[in-house]
Amino acid sequence: MKQPWPQRLIKQIVCIVLSLIVIMPFYMVVINSFKTKGESARMALTLPSEWQFSNYSIVIEQGKLVQGFSNSLLYAVLSTSIALLGCAMAAFVLSRKRTKFNVFIYYFVLCGLFFPVNYVTLVKVLQTFKVANTRAGLIIAFTSSMIPFCLFVIRNFMSSVPVELDEAAVIDGAGPIRLFFSIILPLLKPIMVTAFILQFMGVWNDFMTPLYLSSSSKMWPMNLAVYNFFGKMASYWNYVFADIVLTILPVIIVYLIGQKYIVGGLTSGAVKE
């Protein structure tokens, strides 16, 4: 039944207002990143009187964003890939072999979803294994933090994959490794891509972990580089805004590329034959 036009109009107005609440801050940041120091300090929504494209080159050079970008990309890609592959293999075993021990392990790992990170203890553990204040230590910390969520979503998706596929592959002579990588892993593509994008953005935006676990500026990801740059350029809002735009741009690109997989992966509940 078609809704009355006043009701449709109200819904449209509400949607427009909510969209503006989300878009306007981002618009303000982008526009002011092209202004001079004096114009950007007013935080106005008007277009620049003269476009200052040089703001971005200054920020890239002085803010050490190339180094920060390389570090963020290393942490996000490597830790996410390790966590996803390991959790997919674990989810396959826990889903197919539901012994009491495996069930206990599954729920024990899920406890990580509900407890906050204790950075003091984490630093002590990394110091014990001689990886404190290293890139390897940061990657280990990021990887471990992803395990509960990745295991949870992948195992739930794995339950929808028919066991008959395993039996058919075993009859054809496939071993456990070939069964997983040739048969099971391709079927997990929707949820694997979904988890990869979500965890990639989580690592990219994580501020607290590298702040506590790294003391050298050579190890800082982009968000810490922005924090340090803001401390030095607090009165130059045009540079600060340009720095923010460069930091969030990779996350926006990754999300736009993979948004269809996020929706598909989270809503998939069965495997079509």
BELMOCOR-V257541 format. One record per helix or strand of 2 or more residues. SS is the DSSP state (~ for helix, > for strand). FROM is the first residue (numbers start at 1). LEN is the number of residues. If there is no record, write none. Layout:
BEGIN
SS:FROM:LEN
SS:FROM:LEN
END
This chain:
BEGIN
~:5:28
~:37:5
~:54:9
~:65:32
~:100:14
~:119:10
~:135:24
~:163:9
~:176:12
~:189:17
~:208:6
~:217:3
~:222:11
~:237:31
END
